[in-house]
Structures are given as structure tokens and as C-alpha cells.
């Protein structure tokens, strides 16, 4: 028994030492076993991985969905903020223009915002957010950097109605800048006025600038009104018909300046 | 409560017409949105309730408009009176009436404005494109007028129900 045990241990040690010396040699039976077992191992391993992936992906998808929702919300907020900033930027540009315009003008002004438009498409008036409490009164001229907008037709405590120069009831004493031909600007439609009572003998060409003459006692002299967009000389009559396109885009009007007082130097006499 | 509803609704219409709609060019030639409301008052509300409010509406519109003061007052008042007169021999619930009533109102308002411009104002002629303006307004009125009257009617019913519930709750709490 003891002898058998000693022999077995010895053989075992010899085999171990032999296999240790030649452990890099591949044995055919080993390869066969590997070839048979490996596909199963592979299949099982893949199955486990597949299940593991499904499991992890499911949770990942849930978290991705949640993350997606959060990102969508953030994007919405960013777009909204971007729109606000664009609006602020545009408003800033408009106000800067008004400010520059104001610097170039003398007299006292007040800026106002348009809060509503005429309820009827027949008349052209807007309501601004400044009134008598801010020093506004009927007849004060309203302008922007592009040119004349209109005049205060009515002023309440905190709002005023502005009659635009494109309204048919509006009239502005005006000059053709190049030739000093005089006439009266009257409103006709949303994008046109007419310079009336211009004598036929006066030279008026398409493209000529039309400015206020200062003789009507409302608008200071030299404010831009528009440019001549058409001249019709009929066979009879002492006047020619002059169409004027205003510089002001009344559809996009948002902020305006009301001229509270005009210095004495800026009058019809200069 | 009714007066509150009228105030609320007219305010919505006025704000729509003067503040929101100008941002959309397709509504440039939209008709006066208070016309369906005036007709609604004329068709379904008593004169003692309608007339003061119609005058108030006219006053409000005239105050906002650049036109001669009184155009809207005149228009609304006579619209209301004529509607009241019509319902003495026409059934007010007649839905066929709704189809044309707003368009008729728009036409009347435009005629009053045209007459004012030509005969009472200083203008010797109408502004260019006035015909297109009137036709466009009439088309809008034919398409949306009945819808607006129905909407006003439904809103008023809901408001009345809601108001009566509130009154009942208040009375219950008092007792």
C-alpha cells in the first residue's frame, strides 16, 4: 500500500516534470477537445453577452430617452432664449439708430413705443405709450431716423394717437430737396403719398428726395419724408402729379420719437 | 355678469384687431371684428342691455381709430337698431341669417366710411384699392362671420352657466 502510494507520487512527479518541460507542445487530443467544446462555449458566451447587452441597453435606452427629453427641453429653452436675444439685438439696433438720430437733432424728444394700430383699414393711425403726463400734446411731430412718421392727433394721460402721414387726412408742407419745388404731402395708401400743388414748371425727377419745409408749423424744416417715385404731367392743369414713397416702413414701425419742442433756430425762417 | 362678459369679449376682439392681427399680412384687410358682436347683441339681447354697450363699443373704436370721431358709434348704433327691427319679423335663430348678416354689416360699415370720406371729409376721391379692400372684407366676413357669431353664442352660454354656478355657491355660503 505504502509502496504503491510512493510509486504513484513518483510517477506523478515525473509526468509533471516532463509536461512542464514540454508544455508548449500541442497535443491532438487537446485540440480535439478544444474544437468540440469551444463552439458551445462560444454560443453560451455570446448568449450571455447578448442577454447582458439587451439588459444594459434597455436601461441605457431608458436613460437615453430621459436624457433626450431633458435635452429637448434645454434646446427649446435655448431656442426661446435665442429668439429673445435676437429681438433684444434688433430692438437695440433700432434704438441706437434713434439715439444717433436724436444726437443729430436739436430740441427735446421723447421715445415712445407703438402699442396698437388702427382698428379700421380705412384710416392710418397708431397708438403710442406716451401721453400728456410725458409732455405730449396734439400737433407734435412724430419721427424716426428714416423720416417723418406723423403727428399727435390726440393725447390722453398716458397714451396718444398718432395720425400717420400716409393717412388721407394728413398733410405735410414739403420741398423737393434738389430743386426746392414746394407742395403738400398727402396720404394715399399704405406705401404711397402724393406731393400735391407742385407747379408744372418745377423740375421734379423720379428719385428726388422730399423733405419737410417747416412752413406748416408742425414739422421742423429738413426732415426726410420720402423719394419721388412717379411724376405725371397732364395735358392740362397748372400742377403736376408727384407720387412719393415714404422712407418710413409703416408696416414695421415699432418705436418712434416725439419732438416735444423745436428750438427757435429750426424753423421755416432758416 | 353679462356686462362683464361683453367687456371681456370686446376687449379680446379689439386687442386681436389692433395688436395681434397687424403682425400677419393675411389679415391686413380683415373686417371689423366687433360687427358680429353687435349683431349678436341685436339678435339675442334686449335693447336696454344692448344699446348702452353698443354705444360704448362705438366710442372705444372711435377713440382708437384715426378716422373722424363718430363713424363707429353711428355704424354700431344703426346696425343694432336695424337688427332689432329685423328680428321683429324674422326668426333670430335662423342660421341662414347668420351667413349674410355679418357680410351685410361689413358692407354697411364700409358704405358709411366711404360716405364720410367723400361727403363729410375733405377728400375728393377714395384711396386707391378701396374696391379690393371692401371685397376682401366681404369675403372674410362670409367665411368667418357665422363662425364668430356661433363662437360668441357658445362662449356666452358657457359664461352664463359658470356665472350662475358661482352665484349659487355664494348664496349657499351666505345661507
Boltz contact constraints between the chains, C-beta under 6 A:
constraints:
  - contact:
      token1: [A, 116]
      token2: [B, 18]
      max_distance: 6.0
  - contact:
      token1: [A, 116]
      token2: [B, 19]
      max_distance: 6.0
  - contact:
      token1: [A, 117]
      token2: [B, 18]
      max_distance: 6.0
  - contact:
      token1: [A, 117]
      token2: [B, 22]
      max_distance: 6.0
  - contact:
      token1: [A, 118]
      token2: [B, 65]
      max_distance: 6.0
  - contact:
      token1: [A, 118]
      token2: [B, 66]
      max_distance: 6.0
  - contact:
      token1: [A, 119]
      token2: [B, 17]
      max_distance: 6.0
  - contact:
      token1: [A, 119]
      token2: [B, 18]
      max_distance: 6.0
  - contact:
      token1: [A, 119]
      token2: [B, 61]
      max_distance: 6.0
  - contact:
      token1: [A, 119]
      token2: [B, 64]
      max_distance: 6.0
  - contact:
      token1: [A, 119]
      token2: [B, 65]
      max_distance: 6.0
  - contact:
      token1: [A, 120]
      token2: [B, 65]
      max_distance: 6.0
  - contact:
      token1: [A, 121]
      token2: [B, 29]
      max_distance: 6.0
  - contact:
      token1: [A, 121]
      token2: [B, 133]
      max_distance: 6.0
  - contact:
      token1: [A, 122]
      token2: [B, 113]
      max_distance: 6.0
  - contact:
      token1: [A, 123]
      token2: [B, 65]
      max_distance: 6.0
  - contact:
      token1: [A, 123]
      token2: [B, 66]
      max_distance: 6.0
  - contact:
      token1: [A, 123]
      token2: [B, 67]
      max_distance: 6.0
  - contact:
      token1: [A, 124]
      token2: [B, 66]
      max_distance: 6.0
  - contact:
      token1: [A, 125]
      token2: [B, 66]
      max_distance: 6.0
  - contact:
      token1: [A, 163]
      token2: [B, 66]
      max_distance: 6.0
  - contact:
      token1: [A, 167]
      token2: [B, 66]
      max_distance: 6.0
  - contact:
      token1: [A, 168]
      token2: [B, 123]
      max_distance: 6.0
  - contact:
      token1: [A, 168]
      token2: [B, 127]
      max_distance: 6.0
  - contact:
      token1: [A, 188]
      token2: [B, 127]
      max_distance: 6.0
  - contact:
      token1: [A, 189]
      token2: [B, 127]
      max_distance: 6.0
  - contact:
      token1: [A, 189]
      token2: [B, 128]
      max_distance: 6.0
